[in-house]
């Protein structure tokens, strides 16, 4: 039976999938998401643009990635040339997106503080390619 942390993460991931889908993006959820570190959790595609996101729903003052997961994400970004972010769902604040080079190497993990994430303030609108998002401007939703 899944634990509460897994359920919270899966719920946040589904929320992000719907946010992108509602903006006209195609969505791919990685098989084994949350189990292996071979690829980001989700890949969003639209008009030859792609955005890859490793999703985290964590309610603490900092976010950590173990070295293996972090290095696999770096490898993924290098191999695909797709922008790859860690998407951090913060309660009552929404989604923030952290580039891999914005994490600091700690003694045992790669880390970023919530304070730093709020300073960067990279929210959903700031990671969407301009060309792909402009097409949404003329579209109305039923």
C-alpha positions as CSV (number, residue, x, y, z in Angstrom):
1,X,0.0,0.0,0.0
2,X,1.4,3.4,-1.0
3,X,2.5,5.7,1.8
4,X,1.3,9.3,2.3
5,X,4.5,10.7,0.9
6,X,4.1,8.7,-2.3
7,X,0.4,9.7,-2.6
8,X,1.2,13.4,-2.1
9,X,3.9,13.2,-4.8
10,X,1.7,11.3,-7.2
11,X,-1.1,13.8,-6.7
12,X,1.2,16.8,-7.3
13,X,2.6,15.1,-10.4
14,X,-0.9,14.6,-11.8
15,X,-1.7,18.3,-11.0
16,X,1.3,19.4,-13.0
17,X,0.3,17.1,-15.9
18,X,-3.1,18.7,-16.1
19,X,-1.7,22.3,-15.9
20,X,0.5,21.6,-19.0
21,X,-2.2,19.6,-20.8
22,X,-4.7,22.4,-20.2
23,X,-2.2,24.8,-21.9
24,X,-2.2,22.5,-25.0
25,X,1.0,20.5,-24.3
26,X,1.2,16.8,-24.9
27,X,2.3,14.9,-21.8
28,X,4.4,11.8,-21.2
29,X,4.8,10.3,-17.7
30,X,7.9,8.2,-17.3
31,X,7.4,4.5,-16.6
32,X,8.7,3.8,-13.1
33,X,8.4,7.4,-12.1
34,X,9.3,7.7,-8.5
35,X,11.1,4.3,-8.5
36,X,14.1,4.7,-10.7
37,X,16.4,7.6,-11.6
38,X,16.8,6.9,-15.3
39,X,14.6,9.8,-16.5
40,X,12.6,12.7,-15.3
41,X,9.1,12.1,-14.1
42,X,7.3,13.9,-16.9
43,X,8.1,15.2,-20.4
44,X,6.0,17.9,-21.9
45,X,6.0,18.4,-25.7
46,X,4.5,21.1,-28.0
47,X,5.6,22.3,-31.4
48,X,9.1,20.8,-31.3
49,X,9.6,22.2,-27.8
50,X,10.2,19.9,-24.8
51,X,10.4,20.5,-21.1
52,X,11.4,17.7,-18.7
53,X,10.5,17.8,-15.0
54,X,11.4,15.8,-12.0
55,X,8.5,16.4,-9.6
56,X,8.8,16.9,-5.9
57,X,6.2,17.8,-3.3
58,X,8.1,18.5,-0.2
59,X,7.1,20.8,2.7
60,X,10.4,21.6,4.3
61,X,12.8,24.5,4.1
62,X,15.1,22.8,1.5
63,X,14.9,20.2,-1.2
64,X,17.6,17.5,-1.6
65,X,18.4,15.1,-4.4
66,X,20.7,12.1,-3.9
67,X,23.8,12.2,-6.1
68,X,22.7,9.3,-8.3
69,X,19.4,10.9,-9.2
70,X,21.0,14.3,-9.7
71,X,23.7,12.9,-12.0
72,X,21.1,10.9,-14.0
73,X,19.1,14.1,-14.5
74,X,22.3,15.9,-15.7
75,X,23.0,13.0,-18.1
76,X,19.4,13.2,-19.4
77,X,19.6,16.9,-20.0
78,X,23.0,16.5,-21.8
79,X,21.8,13.6,-24.0
80,X,18.5,15.1,-25.0
81,X,19.4,18.8,-25.0
82,X,15.9,19.4,-23.5
83,X,15.7,21.8,-20.6
84,X,15.3,19.7,-17.4
85,X,14.0,21.1,-14.2
86,X,13.1,19.9,-10.8
87,X,9.6,21.1,-10.2
88,X,8.9,21.8,-6.5
89,X,5.3,21.9,-5.4
90,X,5.1,24.1,-2.3
91,X,1.9,24.0,-0.3
92,X,-0.2,27.1,-0.7
93,X,2.3,28.6,-3.1
94,X,2.2,26.4,-6.2
95,X,5.0,25.2,-8.5
96,X,8.5,26.4,-8.7
97,X,11.1,25.2,-11.2
98,X,14.8,24.8,-10.4
99,X,17.5,24.3,-13.0
100,X,20.0,21.7,-12.1
101,X,22.9,24.2,-12.0
102,X,21.0,26.0,-9.2
103,X,21.5,23.1,-6.8
104,X,24.5,23.2,-4.4
105,X,26.6,20.2,-3.7
106,X,26.4,19.3,0.0
107,X,28.2,16.6,1.9
108,X,25.9,13.8,0.8
109,X,23.3,15.4,-1.6
110,X,22.5,18.2,-4.0
111,X,20.4,20.9,-2.2
112,X,18.4,24.0,-2.8
113,X,16.7,26.1,-0.1
114,X,13.1,27.3,-0.3
115,X,14.4,30.8,0.3
116,X,16.6,30.5,-2.8
117,X,13.8,29.1,-4.9
118,X,11.5,32.0,-3.9
119,X,14.3,34.4,-4.8
120,X,14.7,32.8,-8.2
121,X,10.9,32.8,-8.6
122,X,10.8,30.6,-11.7
123,X,7.1,29.7,-12.0
124,X,5.3,27.9,-14.8
125,X,4.9,30.9,-17.1
126,X,8.7,31.5,-17.0
127,X,9.7,28.1,-18.3
128,X,7.3,27.9,-21.2
129,X,8.8,28.7,-24.6
130,X,7.4,31.9,-26.0
131,X,6.4,30.5,-29.4
132,X,4.5,27.6,-27.9
133,X,2.8,29.6,-25.2
134,X,1.8,32.4,-27.7
135,X,-0.4,30.0,-29.6
136,X,-2.5,29.6,-26.5
137,X,-3.4,33.3,-26.5
138,X,-5.9,32.9,-29.4
139,X,-7.3,29.6,-28.1
140,X,-10.4,29.5,-26.0
141,X,-11.3,26.6,-23.8
142,X,-14.8,25.2,-23.6
